[in-house]
């Protein structure tokens, strides 16, 4: 049996696609362009999930890491009410230009702002809180960005992360001939562990397409005792000088 993305069988993928009534002609055209250009876009089923999630939390402010040509951004912006705003970050200026054109074609340019540049630098400048954050950028930066994204998320807000099953390559030995770079795979494995252990988040991973993690921010900060425990876990005692067990030498009497 052929497996798309090594996660969901073809027949099931086709069944889900047949049920999706949310994609319009503009989205279908952008998706075709993405396939022709071999761009890493989400598919319509993940797009529909994004719109459902954004609608479910009543999102008015959304942040996206990884605009590409605006396909997933259109799905997200379509859930916003009048006055809502999607802020989406893209490193490539040409892709950002195409995304702006596509937002205009989809009628959401009044609700979508494309920020061009390095996402880590942009994240230091952007102000929260956000109702939903969609992480679909550089896989090696998933982990380093996590704490900042959680800080930007409102309590009860959602952090949605794409590609967390990475064509099944996160499971050692599952894929006979891995196609992804080892560094990216290792980064996603580490991120999944970091995400599931984060005390401010409640996370579930949905095996749709390439794997989508859905995390809800349950609170804003740790209790004092938990903060102390986290500090102890983070401390590197092996590099700290061992305390002396000997009493200090007494000064000679005059």
Buried (B, 14 or more C-beta within 10 A) or exposed (E): EEBBBBBBEEEEBEEBEEEEEBBEEBBEEBBEBBEEEEBEBBBBBBBBBBBEBBBEBEBBBBBBBBBBBBBBBBBBBBBBEEEBBBBBBBBEEEBBBBBBEBBEBBEBBBBBBBBBEEBBEBBEEBEBBBBBBBBBBBBBBBBBBBEBBBBBBBEEBBBBBBBBBBBBBBEEEEBEEBEBEEEBBEBBBEBBEBBBEBBBBEBEBBEBBBBBBBBBBEEEEBEEEEEEEEEEEEEEEEEEEEEEEEEEEEEEEE
